[in-house]
Amino acid sequence: MDDTVDLGNRVLNSGLSKDLAGQTVTVAGWLQDTRNLGGIAFLLIRDRSGLVQVTCLKKKLGDEVFAKLSGVPRESVVAVTGELKPNAQVSTGFEILPTAFQVISEAGTPLPIGVIDKVGVELDTRLNSRFMDLRKPQVLAIFKLREILIRGMREYLVSQRFMEVTTSKIVAAGAEGGSTLFPIKYFEQQAYLAQSPQLYKQMLMGAGLDRIYELAPAYRAEQSDTVRHIAEFASLDIEMSFIRSEEDVMNILEGLMAHSLETVLREGKQYLDELGVEVTVPKLPFPRVTLADAQKLLAEAGMPVKGDLDTESEKKLGEIMLEKHGAEMYFITKFPVEIKKSTFYAMRDPSDPELTNYFDLDYRGEELVSGGQREHRINVLINQIEEIGYNPKDFEFYLQAFRYGMPPHGGFGLGIERVLHMMLRLPNIRECVLFPRDMYRVVP
Ligand code: AMO
């Protein structure tokens, strides 16, 4: 038995099938499990595409080699060359009979967490050893689906002539209120991590870019420890010009959600099955309910709320919308100025100055998106900045873009992890981030 393997010939496990019977193949990956039955041992090798069985016969390999191969610790990285042989008893329909076997990197024991053990492990423990946790197919499935979802979103935005941009995440002023800003020392100045590309998206409308999107991290110093807040999330932001009202923005958002969920269903079935979840593509148009009507519905259901919806009433509204409209996704529109006051850039409803042209998109009771029509008239915008006690001078870099020709525009910010959290019915949003950040976690 050769103990070196030429990795140049390596193929993914998913590239093998019983059609390759009799051929010599090379695979490499993590040794997931070994079943040693005395005269025969089955080694399961996992790569990102799936599992392959390597069958070792003591008679053929000799005692010493057989003992060595069947004694390699679980989760070691190994490479194997051997003959592919059909075998109806193996779930893939074939096995590999090794002619060369190399232990590339031996795993220590015991493992920090098991990869195949069914014992429930706390999320915190899993996150502490995330590299190992990610080896589990059910965990990997979340990130495969994340990638498919994002691909669907990009595809849709490109089809609607949106241009991808990248804006700085180091900023001099917040856009979403001071309480969740992360201050950073930036050379000799005070700066912050961007909570949202808000002000930059709008400046790009002043630059004439017309339709843009950005997918980038956004930072929030969230002081509360909840299952739906993280300190760093992936924000999909869009901004578009020459809109008639927020309805034009909502139409894009509906199309985006329907197309991306369709993509997930079409291309991610195997991963949804791995997680045991079913996803339904939302029908267009999504129901729209004003915040005032949502409050009425909640009062009728015995849960009166004044002002903005809290977590519990959002959840309840999700149940009501499902029951009343059969809708998992719906818009809450016409947020009052009182609630959106800190959103100084929000346009107020021309027919009712108490209301804004702002909306949320909720998915089964959780907010995925906030957006609306922006105020593009500089004088009104300056008034709104002053109304909440900010100094327009601090926003001069932004206001400049409104002085020399700014079209009517609007957009939204969507939390990617929120979509996954609800779509995959996961208990905690942290499951949708490779290396999540929160009040207590900054490693790994
Ligand atoms: P908002 O502050 O509502 O709006 O954020 C938009 C969306 O971002 C997601 N999100 C979060 N996800 C996880 N953890 C968090 N701590 C967190 N905070 C926000 C949510 C939310 O709906 N500038 C506006 C957007 C716009 O008007 O274009 C903004 O940032 O899914």
Residues whose N, C-alpha, C, O or C-beta is under 5 A from the ligand:
A	BS01	AMO	E176 Q195 S196 Q198 R220 E222 R228 H229 I230 F233 I238 E367 L368 V369 S370 G371 G372 G411 F412 G413 L414 G415 R418
